[in-house]
Amino acid sequence: MNNSLSKEELENKPKASDETLESGNDPTDSKKIYEVIVAGGENKKSVEHILLPACLPKEKNLLARLWSAIFSKSSENPQSKTDEANLLGKWSYLKPMRNRREAFMTAIYQDQMFAFGTRSGARCFETLDLSNPRARWQYHGDILSEYISAPAAVVYGDSVYIFGGNIQRGASTNVYRFSLVPPYTGDLICQMPEPRSSHNAEIFDDKVIILCGSSTGFPWANDLVDTVMQYDITNNSFNTLPSLPVKVVYAATAKWRDNVLIVGGRGEQYHDTNTVWMYNVSSGESQKLRPMRCKRNSCAAVVAGDMLVVTGGQNSRAFELVSAECYNFHTSKWTELPPMKQARNCPSAVVRYRTVDREQVPAGRQPVKEEN
């Protein structure tokens, strides 16, 4: 799950017409940033993050200059210099999760980061208070009636909706609703028209778009799907949208405006791809964007303003990837980001929008020891 900004953060995030987004002007006065958080991966419980400016650089070397301009007013504080060295434009560790998780889901709701599900089948979930730099992940008990891995999920209001995934007998059709507020209850609310696992979901208002993935739970070239389902949360019903032009599994998706971005994955020949498709949920039409610099499956993707950030995954030689890259929707170009602290296959990523006061640097977290 890629997901995502909370409702409150969405209301405050810069629009595409925002001058700092469109022109790459000096954003010193606004100090708007995105925090991209990447968690877990195969046999990992570590969590790391990077801070990115809300404005889009037009030049190759502008990113570094932007950071210098944004935080030059805080240079008088010696402690903030140390924090800047660890945080700005670089990956740094947050507190590790309590469980190792891969092919799982993350969400942010009211400054709480949630992590639940994993390929190993844990039914428990855990939370991290992002507003408290000293906070550690808190363990919570089982919330679902069965072990689920590789599902898709979206946040709607104070709930997360979980679609399909692998259960003991293969791909599932189950749809669960899980409360993001205590007492954290979860209920089975309906069934999808067809089973899915290793698939994706993105939400537009009260409509959920479900696409990509495997129909059996044991992905191979002959069980990949191109059908697109739409779930109406208000009516608790499904209908079918125009199909994708390709069949793909282990892809990452992200939402941008009225589109679902489908990033990487394995195609019909079960080969890794660097292809990026943009599926318009209103028209059902698809178009290709410029391909990524690196072929990836099982990566994570988030949209930060008008930037698509892709992290980790696995390449065609089955090597975990430490690299990250960023697509600028205004220039239609990919830029390599600094490599992460750790290579991550099947991680999960979220993004949140933050505004930093002129007299403050983002609250630096205490250095965290590397932990798988």
Secondary structure as UniProt FT lines:
FT   HELIX           7..12
FT   TURN            16..17
FT   HELIX           19..23
FT   TURN            28..30
FT   STRAND          32..39
FT   TURN            42..43
FT   STRAND          47..53
FT   TURN            60..61
FT   HELIX           62..70
FT   HELIX           72..74
FT   TURN            75..76
FT   HELIX           78..87
FT   STRAND          92..94
FT   STRAND          105..109
FT   TURN            110..111
FT   STRAND          112..116
FT   TURN            119..120
FT   STRAND          124..129
FT   TURN            130..131
FT   TURN            133..134
FT   STRAND          138..142
FT   STRAND          152..156
FT   TURN            157..158
FT   STRAND          159..163
FT   STRAND          166..167
FT   TURN            168..169
FT   STRAND          170..179
FT   TURN            182..183
FT   STRAND          186..197
FT   STRAND          200..204
FT   TURN            205..206
FT   STRAND          207..211
FT   HELIX           221..223
FT   STRAND          228..232
FT   TURN            233..236
FT   STRAND          237..241
FT   STRAND          252..256
FT   TURN            257..258
FT   STRAND          259..263
FT   TURN            268..269
FT   STRAND          272..273
FT   STRAND          276..280
FT   TURN            281..283
FT   STRAND          286..289
FT   STRAND          296..297
FT   STRAND          300..304
FT   TURN            305..306
FT   STRAND          307..311
FT   TURN            316..317
FT   STRAND          324..328
FT   TURN            329..332
FT   STRAND          333..337
FT   STRAND          348..355
FT   TURN            358..359
//
